[in-house]
């Protein structure tokens, strides 16, 4: 499928949102490239949804500017921005068929019937719901309803698609399936996606870049691999995956559990520290081992069970080894 939009780059410049004296979003600047899948990731209250609502035009900007392809849209009403929107709650019309739901935006734009039908057929194929065109939303599963909402939001070829926690109502297995479908759809249509979530797995699996937010500000921006491998501070390291924090020479280092080599017994020449196994939790292909280190700290180790032949038990003495590059120095303050 060809790109659905010829535009779609966004420029966020020194944007803030105040509710009284409270700054929900504080002086954020961000460039979003055309066709990018950008995720705003953060805990509840981080400002990610507030920022998305300002981009959509549902909330006024208190300070700063937002531009589409270099032209300010800060004063443009939401309905004039022509952005697509997908919510967690689907927001489908229950009395209308799947086909009519998808084509609704084109119908209100008074497009010719033949054009609407052709475009809806294209969207049905995109989300693989051709056999469900005449059903009502209530006759569909949650995942199917979310795909209808996605098709409806893309049907009028928006330059930007905004997605606010769209998979939050789905169970974990279905969420993983829809993540794969969503990533494939993004690749096929080429539209700019701005995606809000608090789920790190969603962010890591789908995004071109991730913006990690906390308390209305940006903590770090980068590709999933950059953020996971090179977190700049303790918040990023702990929010995106699990990390151990090692203190050495007045500095703090992040050390991922899977980058630690655990050896049974003591006295290994390359051991960084030793300890006693407190607990072992089985996760199928991986075991999570909590070690009480000799210096009094707790260290978490993830072990690939298929590559580890040593039987390990609670109470065992172990040595812990890791490469220098596995420990990432963090900013402080």
N, C-alpha and C positions, 0 to 999 in steps of 0.2 A: 504494500500500500504506500502511496506517495505521502509526503508530509501534508498535514491538514492545514497548516498555517504558515504564512510567509513572515510572520513577526513572532515575537515572544521573548525578547531579552528584557529584563527588568533591572532597574537601578534604584536601590534604596539608599537614601542619603540622610544621615544624621536624624533618623526617625525616632520620635519619642511619643508615648501615649500616657497622658496623665488622667487619673481619676481623682479629682480634688488635688491633694498634694502628693498622692501616691503615684510613683512612676512604674507602671506595669511594663512598659518598654522604654529603655533608656539609651538614646543616642546610637541607634544601630545603623550601620552602613554595610551594604551587601550588593554585589553584582551577580546576577543570575543570567546565565547564558541561554540563548535560544536552544530549545531541544534538550535542556538539562533536566535530570531527575534530581531535584534538590530536596533534602529532608530537613525539617526543623525538629530537632530532637531535644527533649528536656523533661524534667519532672513537672508535676502539676504546679502551676503558679510561676513557671519560668518565663512566660510571656509569648510562647510560640503561637498559640491560637490567637492572641491579641494582634500579633504581627500579621498573621494570615488574614484576619478580618480587616485590617487596614489596607492590605494589598487588594483584597476583594472590594473594598469600598463600603463595607458594612459599618466600619468605625471611622470617624474622622481622625486625621493626624493632628496631634497637638503641636509637634515641632518637626521640621524637616520636610522631605519631599520624596515621592515615589514616581518614577518615570517608566514608561513603556517604550522601548526602542528610542530612548533619549528625549521623549516628549512627556512633560509632566501630566500625570493623571490624578494628582492630589485633589483637584476640585471636580473631577469627573464622577458623576453618580455611578453607583454600582451597576445599574442596568445598562449604562452606556459603555462600560469597560469591556463588555463582551467576553468576560472570563467564564469558564466552566467551573462548576462547584459540585463536589461529592461529599456528603455528610455521612457520619456513622449510622444515622437513622434512615438512610436511603431516600426518604421524602418522595416516594412514588405515589401516584394517584391510584388508590385501590380500586376505583370503579372503571379504570381504563385498562385496555390490553397492554401487553408488553410493547407491541408495535406502536400504539398511540402514545404511550409514555415516552418512548425513545424519540418519536417525531414531534413531540409537543413544542419544543423551542422553535422548530421550523414552521409549525402551524401558526403560532402567534406572530411570526414574522411574515405571514401571508405568502409563503413560498408556494410555487405550483405543486399540485398534487403529485404529478409524475416525478418531480424532483425529490419531494419528501419520501415517496415510496422507494425510489432508487437509493437514496441516502440511508434510509432506515434498513434496507436490505444489506447494505454495506456494513452498517454497524452491527446488525445481527450476526453477520459472518465473523466480524472482528471479535465479538465476545462469545461466539459459538453457542448462540441461542436461537438458531434458525427454526428449530422444531418447537419453540415455545412462544412464537410470535403472537398467537391469539389467546394466550392464557392471561389471567389476571395476576397481579403481584402476590396475592394471598395463596396462589397455587404453586409458588416457587419456594425453593430453599433459600436460606439467608445468603449463601454465596451467589446464587443465581440472581437474587434481587440486587445485590451489590453490583453485579455485572450489568444489569439493566440501568442502574443509576449511572454507571460509568459510561455506557453507550449513549445515554441521554445527554450527559454533560459534554461528550465529544461530537455529538451529531451535527452541531452548527459550526464546527471547525473553529473553536476558540484559540486565540494565540497562547493562552495560559490555562492550565487546569489546576485548580486548587482542591486539595483533598485533606479534610479534617478528620483524623482518626477513623478512616473509612472501614477498617477491619476490626474495630473494637468490639463489635457485637458478635463476632464469629468465634467458634471454638478453635483450639490451637491447630488441630489437623487441617481444618478447612481454611484457616488463616494462612497456613503455609502454601496450600494449593492456590489460593487467590493471589498471594504474593508473586508466585511464579507467573500467573496469568497477567497480572498487572505489569510486571517487568517486560513481558513479551509484547503487550499492547503498546507500552511506551516506545519500545524499539521500533514497532511497525508504523506508528503514527507520527513520531517525531515532534510532538507537542511538548512545550515546557510544562513539566509537572513540579508543583510545590506541595510537599507532603508533610503533614504534621503527625507526629506520633510520640509516645513516651516509651515505645517498645524498641529496645536496642536491636533485636534480631531483625525486625522489619527494616530498620534503618540500614543495617549492615548488608542485608541481602539484596536490596533494590536500588540503593542510591548511587548516583555519580559522585555527589558530594553530600556531606552532612554538616549542618550547623548545630553545634551543641550550645544550648542556652541555659542560663540560670539567673534568677532574679532580674529578668528583663534585659539581660545583656548577653553578648556572645562570648563564650568561653574559648571555643576553638572551631575552626573551619578546615575541612580537608576531605580527601577521599576516605572511604571506610578503612582501607589499609593504613593510610597515614595516621588516622586518629587512633586506630587500635595499636599500631606498632610504635608510634611516637606521640603519646599524650603529653601535653605541655604541663599539666598540673594534676593534683590528686583527684579533683572532681571529675575530670575527663577520664582518667584512668579507672576510676571506680564506677562511673556511670555507664561507660561503654565496655562491658565485659567485667571480669573479675581481676583484681590485682592484689599482690602482696606489696607492702611498703617497707622498704629496707632503709634503715638509717646507718650512714657510714660517713665519718669525717665531717659531720655537720651538714651533710646533704641527704636528701630523700630521693630514693629510687623506686620506680614501679617495676614489678617483676610478675609477669603473667604466670599463672599456675602451670600451664602446659609447657613452659620453657624451663622447668626445673627437673633435673634428673635425680630420681630417688634411688639410693642404693641401700640394700639391707645390710645391717651391721655397721661397725664404726671403723675408723682408721684409714679411709680411702685418701690417697695422697692429694687429690684435687678438691676435696670437700670444702665447701664454703662454711658450712655449719653442720651440726648434728642435732638429733632430737629423738623424741619418742612418739610413736604413732598414737594419737588419741582416738581417732575415728576413721572409718572407711565406709564410703557410701557408693553403692553400685548404680551406674547409669547405663548399663548395656555395653556399649563399646568403650566406656570410660569409667574409671574409678576416681572419686574425689577423696583425697587423703588429707586429714588435718594433722599436722605435726606440731607438737610443743617443742620449740627449739631450745637449745641449751642456754640461750641468753634471755629466756622468758617470753619471747614473742611467739605468736601463732603464725604458722606458714601453711598455706593451702597448696596442694600439688595435685594436678590432674594427670592420670596415668592411662595410657592407651593399653587396654587389657589384652589386646591381640599381640602386642609387641613385648609385653612384660611377662616373663615366665616365672618370676620369683613369687612364691606364696607369701602374702603379707598379712599380718595380724595386728590387732590392737595391742599396744604394749611393746611392739618391736622397736629396737634401737635402729636408727637409720642415719645415713649421711645424705646431705643435699648438695648437689652440684649445679652450677649454671655458668654459661659463657658470659664474658664481660659485656658483650653487646646486648644480652638479654635484659640487663638492668638499665632502665631509661631514667636519666636524671630529670627531676621535675623542678619547675619553678616554685619558689616559695613566696609567701606574702600576698 
